[in-house]
Amino acid sequence: MPALRTEEVFWAHAQVFAAIGHTGEAALWRDRADKVVMDKASTIGSPDDRQAFLSRVPVNREILLNGQAS
């Protein structure tokens, strides 16, 4: 069974709350997901590897793009 990462769980929460029109709760969970991704990215020493982590991991990319859009 694949492991779920914290940011994936937080992102799923955000999507559910957005789907039922609870925009405040959705934003809260989206921000939490964004923070987890950025905290993990900050531990990656290589700028190229950090950028790959942010842009090539589909859930990370989705979280960051949706965070910027709101």
N, C-alpha and C positions, 0 to 999 in steps of 0.2 A: 504494500500500500504506500503510495507516495506521501511524503510529509507535506503538511500545509505550513506555509510561512505566515508569520504574524501579519504582515502587510496584506496578504491575500485574504485573511479572515476579516481584517478591518475594511478592506475594499469591498468585500461581499456585503458587509453591513451597510456601507455607504450606498451601494447599488439598491439594496432592498428598501432602505429608507427613502431614497430618491423615487423609486417606483411607486411608493404609496403616498408620495407628496409631502413627506416630512423633510423639507429641505434643510432645516436647521440641524437635525440629527444627521442627515446625509453629509453635510459639510463637516460636522465634527468628526465623523468616522473617516471621511476622505482626508482630512488634515492629519489624523492619526496615522493613516496608511502612508501618507507623504512623508511624515516625520521619520517613520521606521525606515523607509527606503533611503532617505537622505542620511540618516544616522549610519546605516550600513555602508553607504557609498563613501562616507567620510573616513572609514577605516581602510579603504583601498588606496595604497600608496601611489600606484602608477596612474597618472592622469588618463592614459589610454584605456587601461583596465577599468577605471572608474566610469569613464564615458560608455564603455561597452556594457557595463553592469546597468547603467541607467537607460541606455537606448536599445540594447539587444534582448533584454529580458522582457518578454511581452507584458507581464503584469506591471512591472516597474514603469515601462513606457506609458502604459494606459493610465496608471495612477498619476504620473507626473503631467501628462497632457491634460487630463481632466481637472487636475488641481489648478493648472494655469488658466483654464478656460472659465473658471468661476470667479 
